[in-house]
Structures are given as structure tokens and as C-alpha cells.
Amino acid sequence: KKKGFQMPQHVHPLVYQFAVICRDSDLSLSRISKNAGLAETVVHGWFNHYTPNVTNFTAALNSLGYDLAIQPLGSDKICMKCLGTGKVVNALDLVDACPVCTKESEAAFHG
């Protein structure tokens, strides 16, 4: 964990996941903001209940090597091992293990 980094409370799940990515990166919020072409106060605002606009949020995610994606409701969950296959997933749908990794029905889990 970064020294002095406080996780935001009562924010949208995407903002919380972004905060996790920020916390786990080697970059400061100041550097992340600068790399995304945003004022640091903009990113801090997201952690204080302000809703990011899609363009700014995508830029911040891109600066960390992530992207924002749309997926169907009820889409499959995927494990960290299978994440490297290039399948687009919601980060909140990650699980520790999936049936593909445990040699169970691939069709039932990954479609």
C-alpha cells in the first residue's frame, strides 16, 4: 500500500476500483493526473463524491494501462488467470478461480 493513501468511502464502484488501481500502482495521484492531462483536484474530487465524466475517467484509466468498457448485464465472471486471455471483463467480476481453471465446464462459465 502507498504511504498516506486513503481509500475513498461511499463512492461509485468504478471509482473505488480506480482507487485500488491507483493505490497499487507505483505512481502518485499527482503523476497519474498529469499523465492523463487532468488537474490533480479533478481526480481527488472523484474520491470525494464527485462523479467523473467519461472522457476524464477514461484518460485516467488509460494513463494506468486500463480502459473503460461496456459489457452486457449478467456477463460471466472471470478469474485472474484467465484475465490474460484478452476477454473484456468488469474488474468487479473477478473471482479467485473459475470452472475453466478447475477443469469444469468452459461453456457454462466463459460462454
C-alpha positions as CSV (number, residue, x, y, z in Angstrom):
1,K,0.0,0.0,0.0
2,K,1.1,3.6,-0.6
3,K,2.0,5.5,2.4
4,G,-0.7,8.1,3.2
5,F,-3.1,6.8,0.6
6,Q,-6.7,6.6,1.9
7,M,-9.3,4.6,0.1
8,P,-12.4,6.6,-0.7
9,Q,-15.7,5.7,1.1
10,H,-19.2,5.8,-0.4
11,V,-18.2,6.2,-4.0
12,H,-19.3,4.5,-7.2
13,P,-17.8,1.0,-7.5
14,L,-15.9,2.1,-10.7
15,V,-14.3,5.0,-8.8
16,Y,-13.4,2.6,-5.9
17,Q,-11.8,0.1,-8.4
18,F,-9.9,3.0,-9.9
19,A,-8.7,3.9,-6.4
20,V,-7.5,0.3,-5.9
21,I,-5.5,0.5,-9.2
22,C,-4.0,3.9,-8.1
23,R,-3.1,2.6,-4.7
24,D,-1.4,-0.5,-6.1
25,S,0.5,1.4,-8.8
26,D,3.9,2.9,-8.4
27,L,2.6,6.4,-9.4
28,S,1.4,9.2,-7.2
29,L,-2.1,10.7,-7.8
30,S,-0.3,13.8,-8.9
31,R,1.6,11.8,-11.6
32,I,-1.5,9.9,-12.6
33,S,-3.4,13.1,-13.1
34,K,-0.6,14.8,-15.0
35,N,-0.2,11.7,-17.3
36,A,-3.9,11.9,-18.0
37,G,-3.9,15.6,-18.7
38,L,-6.0,16.3,-15.7
39,A,-5.7,18.6,-12.7
40,E,-5.0,16.6,-9.5
41,T,-8.0,18.3,-7.9
42,V,-10.2,16.6,-10.6
43,V,-9.1,13.1,-9.5
44,H,-9.2,13.9,-5.8
45,G,-12.8,15.1,-6.4
46,W,-13.8,11.6,-7.6
47,F,-12.8,10.3,-4.3
48,N,-14.9,12.9,-2.5
49,H,-18.3,12.0,-4.1
50,Y,-17.9,13.9,-7.4
51,T,-18.9,11.8,-10.4
52,P,-16.2,11.7,-13.1
53,N,-17.1,12.4,-16.7
54,V,-16.4,9.6,-19.1
55,T,-13.7,11.3,-21.0
56,N,-11.7,12.3,-18.0
57,F,-12.2,8.9,-16.3
58,T,-11.1,7.0,-19.4
59,A,-8.0,9.2,-19.7
60,A,-7.1,8.5,-16.1
61,L,-7.6,4.8,-16.6
62,N,-5.6,4.8,-19.8
63,S,-2.7,6.5,-18.0
64,L,-2.5,3.4,-15.8
65,G,-2.8,1.0,-18.7
66,Y,-6.6,0.3,-18.3
67,D,-9.6,1.1,-20.3
68,L,-13.3,1.6,-19.7
69,A,-15.6,-0.9,-21.4
70,I,-19.3,-1.6,-21.8
71,Q,-20.5,-5.2,-21.3
72,P,-23.8,-6.9,-21.1
73,L,-25.6,-7.2,-17.8
74,G,-25.1,-10.6,-16.2
75,S,-21.9,-11.2,-18.1
76,D,-19.6,-14.0,-17.0
77,K,-17.2,-13.7,-14.1
78,I,-13.6,-14.5,-14.9
79,C,-10.6,-15.3,-12.7
80,M,-7.2,-13.6,-12.6
81,K,-5.5,-16.4,-14.5
82,C,-8.0,-16.2,-17.4
83,L,-7.9,-12.4,-17.4
84,G,-4.8,-12.5,-19.5
85,T,-6.7,-14.1,-22.4
86,G,-7.9,-10.7,-23.6
87,K,-11.6,-11.2,-22.7
88,V,-13.1,-7.9,-21.7
89,V,-14.4,-8.0,-18.1
90,N,-15.7,-5.8,-15.3
91,A,-12.9,-5.7,-12.7
92,L,-15.6,-6.2,-10.0
93,D,-16.5,-9.5,-11.6
94,L,-13.1,-11.0,-11.0
95,V,-13.1,-14.2,-8.9
96,D,-10.3,-16.3,-7.4
97,A,-10.9,-19.4,-9.6
98,C,-13.3,-20.3,-12.4
99,P,-14.5,-23.6,-13.8
100,V,-12.1,-23.3,-16.8
101,C,-9.2,-23.3,-14.4
102,T,-10.7,-26.1,-12.3
103,K,-11.3,-28.1,-15.5
104,E,-15.1,-27.8,-15.3
105,S,-17.5,-26.7,-18.0
106,E,-15.8,-24.0,-20.1
107,A,-19.0,-23.2,-21.9
108,A,-21.0,-22.7,-18.7
109,F,-18.6,-20.1,-17.4
110,H,-16.9,-18.3,-20.3
111,G,-19.6,-18.7,-22.9
